[in-house]
Amino acid sequence: MFAETLGLEHGLDKPLLLRIQKEFFAIFEELGRFIPYAGKFYRPVDFADVDRRKVERILALVQSGRREDLDRALPITREILADLKYPDYDDRIFSSQIPGGMYTNLVNQLKEMGRPEILQQTLEECPRVRADVGYVPLVTPTSQIVGSQAAFNVIFGSRYAFASNEFKMLLRGEFGRTPAPCNPEVVRQVLGEDVRPLAYRAAAYLMPVLEDPCDLPFVRTHKDRLLHHMLGQAADAFLRRKYGVPA
């Protein structure tokens, strides 16, 4: 709707999108008993349901370039979402810098740990942890790593008294170069004085293994070998069951 109002050609097949949406909602209904928010949020949306006048108002405000107009545009976008019966927004995702999916996972993880009361402290800690690891993009898996580490910092009462292996991998550069340098004090605290982050791409340090001999009785195909190397114990357990190989 925004692209069309701006006169931009998006090339999307709108009738096809509506057909796809119909199929997704059919699946959603089938799985409804497993989805806690089924029946509370979401319904099929047609392009005609979006108030074009509000879209035009938002674009006019944004195109002015003034901060006060941007502040005025934001509530209108929320009005559109409310009109479509979307869930209420939560401003904490802005201050904590975390995306909605990560927020939901974090809430569930803290409940499973029996510590739901530390949610607000963990949200406040997330931006600090993210800054310490060079402002990594909060997408899977780095979002979960940052969120978990923030929770550990709160639970242990001391920053980085405990650091997960995945967080150490982030500091070492095993997930790639971060947008900004990691906090050197945190690197020293977590990794020690003698450890230096990787200077090159993480894959450059890996030895090729697909051509090496593999005598495991449950690795019988090239696909089995890939699963074994990529997923480790989880793949091995699956392959054992697949071929009936005892543990």
C-alpha positions as CSV (number, residue, x, y, z in Angstrom):
1,M,0.0,0.0,0.0
2,F,2.8,2.4,0.9
3,A,4.7,1.6,-2.3
4,E,1.6,2.0,-4.5
5,T,0.8,5.3,-2.8
6,L,4.3,6.5,-3.7
7,G,3.9,5.4,-7.3
8,L,6.5,2.6,-7.0
9,E,6.1,-0.6,-9.0
10,H,6.5,-3.5,-6.6
11,G,5.7,-6.3,-9.1
12,L,3.8,-8.3,-6.5
13,D,0.9,-10.6,-7.5
14,K,-1.7,-9.3,-5.0
15,P,-4.4,-12.0,-5.8
16,L,-1.7,-14.7,-5.3
17,L,-0.7,-13.2,-2.0
18,L,-4.3,-13.4,-0.8
19,R,-4.4,-17.1,-1.9
20,I,-1.2,-17.8,0.0
21,Q,-2.6,-16.0,3.1
22,K,-5.7,-18.2,2.9
23,E,-3.6,-21.3,2.9
24,F,-1.6,-20.1,5.9
25,F,-4.7,-19.4,7.9
26,A,-6.0,-22.9,7.1
27,I,-2.8,-24.3,8.6
28,F,-3.1,-21.9,11.5
29,E,-6.6,-23.3,12.2
30,E,-5.3,-26.9,12.1
31,L,-2.6,-26.0,14.7
32,G,-4.7,-23.7,16.7
33,R,-4.8,-25.9,19.8
34,F,-1.0,-25.7,20.0
35,I,-0.8,-21.9,19.6
36,P,-1.5,-19.9,22.9
37,Y,-2.7,-16.7,21.1
38,A,-5.0,-18.5,18.6
39,G,-8.3,-16.8,18.6
40,K,-6.9,-13.7,20.3
41,F,-5.0,-12.0,17.4
42,Y,-4.7,-12.1,13.7
43,R,-7.4,-12.6,11.0
44,P,-7.2,-12.6,7.2
45,V,-6.4,-9.1,5.9
46,D,-7.4,-7.7,2.5
47,F,-5.6,-4.8,0.9
48,A,-8.8,-2.9,1.0
49,D,-8.8,-3.1,4.8
50,V,-5.9,-0.7,5.0
51,D,-7.0,2.9,5.3
52,R,-5.3,4.7,2.4
53,R,-6.0,8.1,3.9
54,K,-3.9,7.2,6.9
55,V,-1.2,5.9,4.6
56,E,-1.1,9.2,2.8
57,R,-0.9,11.1,6.1
58,I,2.0,9.0,7.2
59,L,3.9,9.5,4.0
60,A,3.3,13.2,4.0
61,L,4.6,13.5,7.5
62,V,7.7,11.3,6.9
63,Q,8.6,13.2,3.7
64,S,8.7,16.5,5.5
65,G,11.9,15.2,7.3
66,R,11.1,17.0,10.5
67,R,11.5,15.0,13.8
68,E,8.2,16.3,15.2
69,D,6.4,15.1,12.1
70,L,8.0,11.6,12.5
71,D,6.7,11.6,16.0
72,R,3.3,12.4,14.7
73,A,3.5,9.7,12.1
74,L,4.2,6.8,14.5
75,P,0.8,6.9,16.3
76,I,-0.9,6.7,12.9
77,T,1.0,3.6,12.0
78,R,-0.2,2.1,15.2
79,E,-3.7,3.1,14.4
80,I,-3.5,1.1,11.1
81,L,-2.3,-2.0,13.0
82,A,-5.1,-1.6,15.6
83,D,-7.6,-1.3,12.7
84,L,-6.3,-4.6,11.4
85,K,-6.7,-6.2,14.9
86,Y,-3.0,-6.7,15.3
87,P,-1.6,-7.2,18.9
88,D,-0.8,-4.1,20.9
89,Y,2.7,-2.7,20.5
90,D,5.3,-2.7,23.3
91,D,7.6,0.3,23.4
92,R,10.2,-1.8,25.3
93,I,11.3,-3.4,22.1
94,F,12.7,0.1,21.1
95,S,14.6,0.8,24.3
96,S,15.9,-2.8,24.6
97,Q,16.8,-2.9,20.8
98,I,15.4,-6.4,20.5
99,P,13.0,-7.6,17.8
100,G,9.6,-9.0,18.6
101,G,10.4,-12.6,18.0
102,M,13.4,-12.4,20.3
103,Y,11.2,-10.7,23.0
104,T,8.7,-13.5,22.9
105,N,11.5,-16.1,23.2
106,L,13.0,-14.3,26.1
107,V,9.7,-14.1,27.9
108,N,9.2,-17.9,27.5
109,Q,12.8,-18.8,28.4
110,L,12.6,-16.8,31.7
111,K,9.3,-18.5,32.5
112,E,10.9,-21.9,31.9
113,M,13.8,-20.9,34.2
114,G,11.3,-19.9,36.9
115,R,12.6,-16.3,36.8
116,P,9.9,-14.2,34.9
117,E,10.4,-11.4,37.4
118,I,13.8,-10.4,35.9
119,L,12.4,-9.6,32.5
120,Q,12.6,-5.8,32.8
121,Q,16.2,-6.0,34.1
122,T,17.1,-8.3,31.3
123,L,15.6,-6.0,28.7
124,E,17.6,-3.1,30.2
125,E,20.8,-5.2,30.1
126,C,20.4,-6.3,26.4
127,P,21.6,-3.0,24.9
128,R,24.7,-3.0,27.1
129,V,25.6,-6.6,26.1
130,R,25.0,-5.8,22.4
131,A,27.3,-2.8,22.6
132,D,30.0,-5.0,24.3
133,V,29.9,-7.4,21.3
134,G,30.2,-4.7,18.6
135,Y,26.5,-4.0,18.0
136,V,25.8,-7.4,16.3
137,P,22.6,-7.5,14.3
138,L,19.9,-9.1,16.5
139,V,18.9,-11.9,14.3
140,T,19.1,-15.7,14.8
141,P,21.3,-16.9,16.4
142,T,23.0,-13.7,17.7
143,S,19.7,-12.3,19.2
144,Q,19.3,-15.4,21.4
145,I,23.0,-15.2,22.4
146,V,22.7,-11.6,23.5
147,G,19.4,-12.1,25.2
148,S,20.7,-15.2,27.1
149,Q,23.9,-13.4,28.2
150,A,21.9,-10.4,29.4
151,A,19.8,-12.8,31.5
152,F,23.0,-14.5,32.9
153,N,24.4,-11.1,33.8
154,V,21.2,-10.3,35.8
155,I,20.9,-13.8,37.4
156,F,24.5,-13.9,38.5
157,G,24.5,-10.3,39.8
158,S,27.8,-9.5,38.1
159,R,28.4,-8.8,34.4
160,Y,30.0,-11.7,32.6
161,A,30.6,-13.7,35.8
162,F,29.3,-16.5,33.6
163,A,29.6,-16.4,29.8
164,S,28.0,-18.9,27.5
165,N,30.2,-20.7,24.9
166,E,28.2,-19.0,22.2
167,F,28.9,-15.6,23.6
168,K,32.6,-16.5,23.7
169,M,32.3,-17.4,20.0
170,L,30.9,-14.0,19.3
171,L,33.8,-12.3,21.0
172,R,36.3,-14.5,19.1
173,G,34.7,-13.6,15.8
174,E,33.4,-17.1,15.0
175,F,30.1,-15.6,13.8
176,G,31.9,-13.1,11.6
177,R,33.2,-9.6,12.0
178,T,31.0,-7.4,14.1
179,P,29.9,-3.9,12.8
180,A,32.0,-2.3,15.6
181,P,34.9,-3.6,17.6
182,C,34.0,-5.6,20.7
183,N,34.7,-4.0,24.1
184,P,38.3,-4.9,24.8
185,E,37.8,-5.1,28.5
186,V,35.0,-7.6,28.1
187,V,37.1,-9.6,25.6
188,R,39.9,-9.8,28.2
189,Q,37.5,-10.6,31.0
190,V,35.7,-13.4,29.2
191,L,38.4,-14.9,26.9
192,G,41.5,-14.1,29.0
193,E,44.7,-12.1,28.2
194,D,46.2,-14.6,25.7
195,V,43.2,-15.1,23.4
196,R,42.9,-12.9,20.3
197,P,39.8,-12.6,18.1
198,L,40.1,-14.2,14.6
199,A,41.8,-12.1,12.0
200,Y,40.1,-13.7,9.0
201,R,36.8,-15.3,8.2
202,A,35.9,-18.1,10.6
203,A,35.6,-20.6,7.7
204,A,39.2,-19.9,6.8
205,Y,40.3,-21.7,10.0
206,L,38.3,-24.9,9.3
207,M,39.9,-28.0,7.8
208,P,38.0,-29.8,5.1
209,V,36.4,-33.0,6.5
210,L,33.9,-34.2,3.9
211,E,36.5,-36.3,2.2
212,D,38.0,-37.8,5.3
213,P,37.2,-41.4,6.2
214,C,34.2,-41.9,8.4
215,D,33.8,-45.3,9.9
216,L,30.6,-44.6,11.9
217,P,28.0,-47.4,11.2
218,F,25.2,-44.8,10.9
219,V,26.9,-42.6,8.4
220,R,26.1,-44.2,5.1
221,T,25.4,-41.4,2.6
222,H,26.8,-38.0,1.7
223,K,23.8,-36.5,3.4
224,D,24.4,-38.5,6.5
225,R,27.9,-37.2,6.6
226,L,26.7,-33.6,6.3
227,L,24.2,-34.0,9.1
228,H,26.9,-35.7,11.3
229,H,29.3,-32.8,10.9
230,M,26.7,-30.0,11.1
231,L,24.6,-31.1,14.0
232,G,26.8,-33.4,16.0
233,Q,25.1,-35.5,18.7
234,A,21.5,-34.5,17.7
235,A,22.2,-35.8,14.1
236,D,23.9,-38.9,15.4
237,A,20.9,-39.9,17.6
238,F,18.6,-39.4,14.6
239,L,20.8,-41.5,12.3
240,R,21.1,-44.2,14.8
241,R,17.3,-44.5,15.0
242,K,17.0,-44.2,11.2
243,Y,19.3,-47.3,10.7
244,G,18.5,-49.1,13.9
245,V,22.1,-48.8,15.2
246,P,22.3,-49.2,19.0
247,A,23.9,-46.5,21.0
